[in-house]
Amino acid sequence: MPPRPLRTLSVLCLLALRLDAQDTIPQGVRVGLTYDPSSRPGVFVTSVAGANADTVRAMLARNLDFGDRLTVISADAGPPPVGRINYELYAKMGASALVQASVTPQGSLHVAVHDIAGKKVLNVSDFAFNGSKELSPAWRMVVHRASDEVERWITSTRGIAATRVMFVRDQRIWIVDSDGANLAPMGVGGVALSPSWHPTGRYIAYAAMADDGTHIVVRDITTGQGRRVPDQGGSNITPTFSPDGSTLVFSAGDDGTDLYAVTPFGSDAPRRVTVGRGSPTSSPSFSPDGRKIAYISGRLGHPEVYITDTDGTNAELLTESPSGDQPYRANPDWSPDGRNVAFTSQEGPNLQVMVINVRDRKIRQLTGDARNEDPSWAPDGRHVVFTSTRSGAKQLWVLDTESGRTRQLTRGAGLARMAAWSPRMEQP
């Protein structure tokens, strides 16, 4: 007897799913899913009941796919589920987990995840829209946060859908959701460069060009209020926040630059961190424990990545370019797990994104097509966003550093560069 078409299987599977039956499961209880850690568990996302059902299902499936830890089974979900689950049939389809969702009349997203092998509910929870307008950025962020929790329930690792990427286009700061939706300018007036995120996600820092030089501005994205932090005069660029948000480090100077540290919300004068003796020093990036800073220095006559303690002591060379006509290393970004530093390197005729293991100093090349630069880590320490010309013009791309899978994040007119991946957004 020939096998049934996948569409028929999916419709038969969905004849017995009733989300109401899950309301008796305690909210937030983790049961646990067992699967081979060397594989990517298969996940089936059923049809969604309620308002904007197709959009919710598409977002859940896309977010889980973009996380690169799960295999989303693409099949016709059929009608909204009712009745009991045929766990055996879903297992034959390759599913380790089943995701059900509905938009409730009370204004929340109700999500349940089933462990197919265990034949039981893994977890169930509600995610309130809090009155957000349907399909608005805030509404979408709630769906993203639900997706991230689903990924955590299944893999024990929280997803990165509820994040945003800030970048520079036409010397203005823009922002886009991690899935490429909701592209919009940040509303920062004037020429602005090198944006970075405060660890709370509420504030950003950037270099603002003015008639009397370039200054560092800290902006509250909730209220739109901005303040210029005390600087050194002349050129002040490439700001970054410490992991606890209490310190802002940036590069400043005229003939040569050094790193300076300042309280982002205070009035104290900046404290000098590095002594470059006339060489250019810039692009600081904190280690996740806040004890060290990676940065660029040209003290060897060309830019390389160095690391130092936060008080400027114990500086050491992290990278060392092989001999060549154009040795160049730049744009370091320390991974959230503390193990690696991503950076830009001149490799032959083009710039490429590389990663170096901080402990053993082994370097791995992540890109190879066209020109690639300005890497920024996602909060999961697995994905990076970077600028690439592989589509013909500078646009942002996302790379899974484990599988090598890439996807384009930005499109359209204008060059996208200087990306900064946000922390996880806890609020819409």
C-alpha positions, 0 to 999 in steps of 0.5 A: 500500500503506497504511503499517504501524502504528507498533506493527508497525514497532517490533516489526520493528525490534527483531527484530535488536538484540543487546546482547551484540554491543556488548560489544566496543566500548571502554567510554567511547569517544565517536564523536559524533552529527551532527544539526541543532542547531536541532532536537530529535533523535528517540530510541527507547528499546528494551525492556530486558532483565533485572530491573525492565526496565519500570521502567528503560525508563520511567525512561530515556525519561522522563528524556530527555523531561524534559531537553527536548533530545530527542524521545522516540519513544513506540512499543511497544518489543516484546520485548527486542531480538535480532539486527541493527539495521535502521537504515533503518527506525528512520530512517523512524520519525524516530529519530536515536539508539537506546538499548539497555539491560539489567540484568546479572546482575553488578549493573549497568546496561549501556547502548549508544547507536546513531547511526542516520544513521551506522549505528554504535554511538555509545557504550556503558558500564556503570553499577554499582548497587553493591549498592543495593536494587532500586528504592531511591532509590540504585538509581534514582539510578544509572538517572538518572545513566545517562540523563544520560550518554546525553543527553550522548553524543547532545547533548554536554550532560549531563542533570539527571535525577541531581539532587534538589530541596530545599524547605520544606513546613510549615516543614520541609525536604523533598527530591524527585528531579528527576522527582518521585519519592522525596518524603521529609522531610530529617529536620531537627528543628524549624522550618527555612527557606531551604535551600541546597546545598553544591556537593558535594551532601553538605552543606546550610545552612538557617535554624533557628528557636530561642527565642533567634533564628534561626540558620544550620545546616550539616548533613552529609546523609550522617551527619546531623550538623549544626553551628551556624555563628557568626552575628550574633544576632537573625535570621540567614536565607537562607544560600548557599554560594560555588561552591567551598564555602569561604564561606557568606553569609547575611543577619543583623540586627534593625533592618535586615539586611546580608549576612555571610560566614563559613567554613561549617566554621570558627569565625571571626566573620562578616565584614560584606559589605554596609552597608544603613544600616537597610534590609533586605538578604537572599537572596544568590546567587553568580555561578558564578565566585564573584566577585560576589553578587546580593542583595535590598536595600530601600534604595530603599524597596522591594526590588530586585535588586543585585549586588556584588563579594564584598567588598561593593565596586562595588555596583550596581542590577541591576533597576529596577521601573517606577513602580507601586503595588507595586514588588517584586523578590526571590529572585534566583538566578544561572544556572550559565552566569553569563549570567542572574539569575532573580528574582520580580517583582510584575507586576500583581496577581500575582508572576511569575518573571522573568530578566534578562541580566546583560550587557545588562539585558534582562528576560524574563518566564517565567511568567504563569499564577497566582502564581509565585515563588522560582526556582532554576536546575537545573545545566544553566542551562536549567531552573528550579524555582519555586513556583506556585499554578496547580494551586490551591495552592502546589506546585513546578513545573519550567520549560524556559526555552527552550521554555516547557514546564512540568511539576508536580514536587510534589503532595499536602497542604502548601504547597511553597516555597523550592526549591533545585535540587541540583548533580548527584549523583555518588553514590547 
